[in-house]
Amino acid sequence: MSKEVLYSSTRGDKGCIRASQAILRGLAPDGGLYVPDHIPHLEKTLGEISGLSYQETAYEVMKLLLTDYTEEELKYCISHAYDSKFDTEEIAPLSEAGGAYFLELYHGATIAFKDMALSILPYLMTTAAKKNSIQNEIVILTATSGDTGKAALAGFAEVPGTRIIVFYPKHGVSPIQEQQMVTQKGQNTCVIGIEGNFDDAQTGVKKIFTDPELAKYMDSKGFQFSSANSINIGRLVPQIVYYVYSYGKLLKEGRIAEGDPINVVVPTGNFGNILAAYYAGKMGVPIAKFICASNSNKVLFDFFKTGEYDRNREFVLTSSPSMDILISSNLERLIYHIAGDSAEADAKYMKELSTDGKYEITPAMRDQLKDFYGGYATEEETFKTIAELFDNASYLIDTHTAVAAAVYDKYKKETGDKTVTVIASTASPYKFTRSVMNALSKGDDSKDDFALADELCAISGVAIPDAVTSIRNAEIRHKTVVAKTEMESAVKSFLGI
Ligand SMILES: *Cc1c(COP(=O)(O)O)cnc(C)c1O
């Protein structure tokens, strides 16, 4: 048996807690994120892993990091999460197109990669509540730039002992994303638009979370908060799986030899997905370069180039809204690690970020970022990439994936690097139909997104997923819109307290 992995806050709250407790809390009381005290190495060889199914790979990874869950508990969570909700038995197929491998992470219930983690989080969370004898109802509070919200709603709807409240920027998500959320069924679900952007929503949620008075009041009423955002370690750990799995898949198909390095390209917003790749690397997956792709909100590109993180800039609305983010929450975990697992250093930087909107890391820390490459794609480059890949390789990708593919093209031109590369394909093209049709020069402002989906289907031959057809005429159940200062009262009102 390997040593138990314990979790502590990136900002220094003393004392370590177990995985199930970290999942229940979501965010640490001091506002920090939970990080593992060590990252175990995979027990099986890469060759052995190449023979495993997605579910079996998930168990191999999760048992090492969620050490206080029993084998039976983990296998229960995994088998209920990764089942026929996915439209392919492979769960995450790997498709070769245009000289790269696209890891399609959008075959779940809500057609974006957030399903990969959010279909298992409710099981991990309710199992954690049982293990820790929690009597309170768990209130999941989530800020979304579009995709997390729906995936979390789908995961938690009708789950006994939980309620879920989602805040989204009223004018910052795609029509299909909004329609997906406001038609959500389930008595325990609540969806609220805010007059503000994603960062406002996320900041508001963090504030509600870390208010000790409110926590006490909630407890007296039989409630406690948790988070389904990618700050929750229960979101991060399941994401490590798909990098382990895709390496195994490449190996099995003979695209690489055991031990060969690969590159990964990740379209990045909150830095959760790419951080999972970084952890996969620490667990023994040979990843040479972590290519971090941003859209025009290129705060991470600048950070990797200069060592300074500076959010003082204009927030740009792009055609890849799930990456329209200026505060990438999960970067905090990387900062903590490259500062030598120093909570003191991390807390100092995060304080600077909240007071000045920026911080600059030391040269020694920058040295540890050598395996990261930051790139960004403009709207024009993103659209061109969609069109080229479709015209030349008959492969259709969404706008977020296109940001990654465009950055990868630039990276290849700049470096000549020929390492086998996996691009995280994070959403179905049908989630962002209008933008994809515009990219193919088939946009039509007089048509709604559903009519455009029909046309995209006719052009591409790619079937319209259930997630889109089923919301077409669904009843709108959630209509509340509030100012960003009214988030707390909206929560109380939904809970009836
Ligand atoms: C959330 C999301 C991203 C960004 O992922 P992070 O883990 O926040 O970096 C990229 N693409 C899509 C489609 C998403 O939904």
The ligand as an SDF file (V2000), in Angstrom:
LIG
                    3D

 15 15  0  0  0  0  0  0  0  0999 V2000
  -13.9540   25.1140  -19.4640 C   0  0  0  0  0  0  0  0  0  0  0  0
  -13.5630   24.9890  -20.8600 C   0  0  0  0  0  0  0  0  0  0  0  0
  -12.2480   25.2620  -21.2650 C   0  0  0  0  0  0  0  0  0  0  0  0
  -11.1910   25.7410  -20.3030 C   0  0  0  0  0  0  0  0  0  0  0  0
  -10.7910   24.7250  -19.3860 O   0  0  0  0  0  0  0  0  0  0  0  0
  -10.0310   25.0990  -18.0420 P   0  0  0  0  0  0  0  0  0  0  0  0
   -9.8830   23.8180  -17.3100 O   0  0  0  0  0  0  0  0  0  0  0  0
  -10.9180   26.0750  -17.3160 O   0  0  0  0  0  0  0  0  0  0  0  0
   -8.7340   25.7070  -18.4020 O   0  0  0  0  0  0  0  0  0  0  0  0
  -11.9290   25.0750  -22.5950 C   0  0  0  0  0  0  0  0  0  0  0  0
  -12.8570   24.6740  -23.4970 N   0  0  0  0  0  0  0  0  0  0  0  0
  -14.1350   24.4160  -23.1420 C   0  0  0  0  0  0  0  0  0  0  0  0
  -15.1120   23.9980  -24.1860 C   0  0  0  0  0  0  0  0  0  0  0  0
  -14.5300   24.5450  -21.8100 C   0  0  0  0  0  0  0  0  0  0  0  0
  -15.7860   24.2730  -21.4690 O   0  0  0  0  0  0  0  0  0  0  0  0
  1  2  1  0
  2  3  1  0
  2 14  2  0
  3  4  1  0
  3 10  2  0
  4  5  1  0
  5  6  1  0
  6  7  2  0
  6  8  1  0
  6  9  1  0
 10 11  1  0
 11 12  2  0
 12 13  1  0
 12 14  1  0
 14 15  1  0
M  END
$$$$
